[in-house]
Amino acid sequence: MGRTVPSYRQAIEAEIKRWEGFRKALRAEDRKAFDEMMNFCRLYASAGSNATRPVLLEAMLMSILLAQQKELRKLRKELDEIRRRLDGSK
């Protein structure tokens, strides 16, 4: 019988497990950040699956970058709002 190809979600979990040694070497606060990044990979698993990239890590990195970009946009928006309020109070 032929082998079945693991689902994208299974492949992500296997890749994350391969990084466990790296994760364990991190300080606690960095470990938390690492776990958050891996959760972004899980969050965007459907998009990563549809990307059909031969290198799994590429889709994982794009998921992490997308989440960070969204956070940057949110922070910029909040900063702009604070600046508007401060400029309006002068």
N, C-alpha and C positions, 0 to 999 in steps of 0.2 A: 504494500500500500504506500501511496505517496504521503508526504508530510503536508500538513495544512499550514498555511501562512497565518501567523498570529495577527489578531486585529491590531489596529493602530494603538488603541488604548492599552492592550497587552504589551505591545512593543515599547510604549512610553514607560510603563511600569518597570519593564526589564532594564531599560536604559537608566532610569532613575536609580534602580538597585545597583547598577554597575558604578554609579558615582557615590555609593555609600561610604567608601573609604575617604574620599575627599570631604564629604559632609562631616564625618566624625572628627576630622582634623581641624574643623572650624571652631572658633569661639562660639559661645551660646547665641549671642546676638547675630552673628553671621550665619549660624545654622538656621536661625529663624528666617532670615532673608532668603537663604537658599531654598528652604521649604516653600516659602511664598512663590519663588520663581517656578519651582516644580509644579505648584498648584496652578499657575498660569498655563502651563503645558497641558494640564488636565482640563482646565476650563475651555481651552480652544482646541480640544482634541478633534472635534468634528471638522473644523477648518483644516487642521493639520492632516487629517485623513484624506480630505479632498485635494490637498496639495500634491499628493502622489510624488513626493520627492524621494529619490533613491537613498539619500542620507537622512536618517530620522532626526538627527540633531539639528539639521537646517530648519525643519518645521518647528521644532521645540524652541530654537532661538528666536524665530520670528514670533512665536506666541509670547515669549518673554518681552521682546521688544515692543510688540503691540500693546501689551499691558502697561509697560513703562511709558510709552507715548501717550496713552490715554491719561495716565496719572499726571504727566507733564502738562497736558492740555487743561486738565481740571485745575491744577495749581496755578497755571497762568491766568485762567479765568478768574479764580478767586483773588489773585494778586491784582489783576486789573480792576476788579470790583472794589477792593480796598483802596487802591489809588484813586478811583473815581470818587469814593466817599470822602477821602482826605482832601482832594482838590475841591470838592463841593463845599467843604466846611470852612474853607479859607475866605 
